[in-house]
Each structure stands twice: as C-alpha cells, then as structure tokens.
Amino acid sequence: MKIRNFSIVAHIDHGKTTLSDRILEDTGTVPKRKMQAQLLDGMDLERERGITIKAKAVRIQYKDYILNLIDTPGHVDFSYEVSRSLRACEGVLLLVDASQGVEAQTVAHAHLAQSLGLKIIPVMNKVDLSQSDADASEEQLWDILREPIEAERVSAKTGMGIEHLLDRIVTDIPAPSGSAEKPLRALIFDSYYDAFRGVIMYIRLVDGTLKPGQTIRFMSSGATYKAEEIGFMTPKQLHKCAQLSAGEVGYLAAGA
C-alpha cells in the first residue's frame, strides 16, 4: 500500500485551513457541490474564530496513493497537541503567507518538525496577491531551516499550484517504515467522546495489524481492552474497515 502521512503547520491566518480545503476539493475527496469553507473545522467556535482547535485526520485518495492529512490546532497555546499530531507523520507542509513573511509560530513549528526528523516542504501561500514577496519569504525560511529547500508556490484561495504540491508530497515525503509482520504498536494522537460509541481514539499504526475483537494493551496505564470498532476518517464521517495495518491512520473504539 502506498501511504504518505503529513500535516500542515502555519502561523495563524496564513491559510492553513484554506489549503486543507483546496487539497480536499482538488483530489475529489469532497465533491464540489458539497464543498464548504473550513470543512475540517467542525466546532462552532472554530468556524467563528477561524482557528482550528481540535486535531482532525482525513484519508485522501490521490492517484494510486493514500494520503493521510493530519490537521493540527492552529493556536500557539496548543503546542502539545501539535507535537502529538506531528509524531504521527513523516512529513509536514510548512506554510507561509508570502504577503506577510515568516512569523513567530512559523519558526516554532519549523524547529519542532526538525527535532522530530520530519521531511519539511516549505509552501509559500497567497502568491497571487500583489503585495506578496515569495522570494523574500523563502529566504527567511532558509535562514531558519539552515538549508535552501525549494518552496512550493500556491494560492490556496484560487487553487493555483495545488496539483504540483500534491505531487511533491508523494515524491518527497517518505513512506511509513513500519512492518505489518511485527507485533502491534500504535500511537494515539487525539480522541473525542461520541455519545453512541464512547471514546473515539485517533491512531497511527507503527507496526503490526489491528482487527476488531483483538485485545490491546495501553502502555501508559497497562490496562487491557478489546478493539470494538476500527476504521478510517473522511471529512464528515467514520468508515468501518476490517483491519488497519502498519503505516495507516485511523480510529479505534475500545471496550472493557
């Protein structure tokens, strides 16, 4: 299975949510007739303030690849949640508003991604604006990264450059390195409560295979549970599946 796991990080108002929307639209993950702004922001407060609060994860089919976009909270106060989400990825899109340049959160995210050993793809957004200066913003990033990594130039609003960016994700971000033949290991990077299913955990399988009915143990507490339901996420719903294997991102509902 060809898998790429990535996230998008940016300073507030640099266009992270809009870029997520364009990726979902241009890959056909969401039909144009059902497309709406801030698609991954499900909370009223998120939509009102334009800031992602809860991490999201969505499976995208692009050519013969599965792309798992793990969206991160957008405010600096959620740095712990951002770090958890990034640990489930192999690469990150480091987004910069080319009309504003590199800002504080950009620097913090860049250093975090480097410390985790992630493949960084710089992305200059809003290059269609007359006041944008993509060259200057790119050079600022080079100083921070201490490496001249060529940046993608896009307009998340108009869709310019999105297809080339998707190809760059496929070619530059490494495939997951885990093995389905090894014992099960998985990372829980977020969770929420569902009134019907109970706690739904977002997971990234590192090694092994997970199936419904399987007994699992949480390493932090030593408690054991049974996997009641597993599957993967699309923008608006959960899809059950028979199993998840190493490298995949999905959800888990477990019971005693």
N, C-alpha and C positions, 0 to 999 in steps of 0.2 A: 504493500500500500504506500503510495506517495503522499507524504504528510509534511506540512510546514506549519509550525506553531509560532505565532508572532503577536506582538502587541503594538499599540500606538501610544506614544507619550508626547506631551507638549505642555507649554505654558498655557494658562487659562486664556481663552479667546483666540488661540492661534489656529483653530479649525479642526480639532481632533474629531469631534462628533460629526461634523460635516464630511470629513474624509471617510469616516466609517460608513456614513450613508451612501456616498458615491461608490464605494467598493461593493456594498451590498446590492446596489442598483445595477452597476455595470456588469457584475458577474451573474445577474439574473437570480440571485438568492431571494430577492423580493421583486415581484413583478412591478412594473412602473405604475400600474393602476392602483396598487396598494401602497406605494411608497409615500412616506411622510417624513418630515424633518425630525431629527433627534430620535430615530427609530429605536435605538438601543436604550434610550432613557425612558424607563417605564414609570418612574416615580413622578408625581405632580411637581414636587419641589425641583427635581432635576430639569424638567421641561420649563418651569417658570424661570429658574435662575440660569439655565444653560450650562450647568456644571454637572458632570457625571459623579454620582455619589457611590453607587454600588457597582462592583465589577460585573461584567457580563462576558459570556463566551458564546460564540456562534460558529457553526460549521458552514464553510463556503466551498462549493464545488467550482473549481476553475481549471478548464481543460481536463487533464486526467489527474489532477492533484486535489487533495483535500486540504484546504487552508483553515486553520482554527484561529480566528481572531479573538483574542482575549482582551476585551476592553478594560481599561483601568480608570479608577476615580481620577477626577481632574483637578482637585484642590490640593494644595500643599499640605494640608492637615491630614491627608490620607496617605502619607508616605509609606506606612507599614503595609496597607492594603495594596499599594502599587508594587512594593517589593515582592509580596506573595504572588501576585499575578505574573510578574516578570520571571519568577522562578519556574513557572510552567511553560516558558517559551525558550526557543533557541535564537530568536532574533527580535529586533524592535525597530519600528519606524520612528525616528527622532524628528518630529515635525516642528518647523519654524515658520512663523509668519514673516515672509520676505519684506513686508512693508514696515515691520517693527524690529526685526532682528532678534538676536539671541537675548533671552531674559533669564532671570534667576532660576526658575523652575527647569528651564531647558538644561542649564548647567548641572543641577542636581540629578535630573533624570539621566543625563549622559554619563555622569560618574557612576551612578548606580548600575546602569547597563554594562559599563566596562568592568565593574567589580564582579559582576555575575558571569562574565565571559560571553556575553551575547553578541551576535553579529548585528552591528548598527548600520542602518540605511538612513542617511540624512535625507529629509524631504523639505524642500522649500515650497511653501504654500502661498496662495494669493499672488502668483507671479503675473496674473492678468491685470493687476491694479497698476495705475500709472506711477504711484509713489513707491512701488516695490523696488528693492535692490537685492536681487538674489545673489549676485556675486559677492557683495559685502557680507551678507548673512552667512554665506557658505564659508568665507574666510574666517569669520568669527568662530564658526563651529570647528574648523580645522585647528584653531588655536586651543580650543577646549579639549578636543579629542587627541591632540598631538599627532594627527595623521590626516593627510589630504584625501579623504574619502569622497568620491564624486557624489553629489547630491542629485536626487530626482527633483524635477521642477514641475509643479502641478498647480491646478486651480481646483480645489475640492468643490467649489461652487458650480463651476461650468463643466467639470469632468475632464478638463484638459490634462493629459499625461497619466491618467489613471491606468490605462491598459499597460503602458510601459512599466509603471510602478509594480503592477501585479506580476509581470514577467521577471522583474528584478527580485521580488520576494521569492519566486520559485528558484531562480538561479543562485542567489547569494545566501539565503538563509539555509543553514544545513538541516538535513533530515534528522529526526529524533534517533538517538543512538541505542535505545533500549532493545531488549530481546523478549519476544513472546514466550520463549522457551525457559526463561528464568523464573524463579519464584516471584509472586506478585508483590510489587511495590508501587505505591501511588501517592501523589501529593494532593491534599485538599487545599485549594487556594481561596475558596469562598463558600458561603452557604446562605440559605434563607429558609424561612418556615412557610410551609404550604398547609393550609387547613385540612386538606384531604390526605396528603402523602406524609405529612410530618416534615422533618428537616430534610431539605434537598441540598446535597453537597456537590459543588463543582470540583471535579477531579481531573488530574493529568496522570495517566498511567506511565510509569517509568519503565517497569519490566513486567512480564507475565501477562496473564489474561484474566478478566473478571467476567463472571456469568451470574445471572440471578440464582439465588439459592446457595451461593457459595458463602462459607464462613470467613469473615475477615477480622483482623485484629488491629486496633488503633495503637500505634507505637507510643503515643504521648501518655495514654492512660492505661494501656494493657487490656482494655475492655474488648470483648468479642461481640460481634453482631452478625446477622445474616443479611446478605445483599438482597433486598426485596425487589428492587427495580433499578435498571440501568438504562442509559441511552445517551443521546447527544442533543444539542440545543440548536434550534433555528431561531430567528429573531423574535418570534412570538409564541413558540410552544416547545414542549419537550417531546422527543421522539424515542419511544422504546426501541431497544435492539437486543439481540440475543447475546452479544458479548462485546466487550471493549478490550483492545489489545495494546501492547506497548507502543507508546508514542501518541495515542489518541487522547482527545479531551472530551469529557462527557459529564454526566451527572450520576449520582448514586443516592438512592433512598434505602436506608437500612433499618432493620428492626431487631429486637432482642431475640 
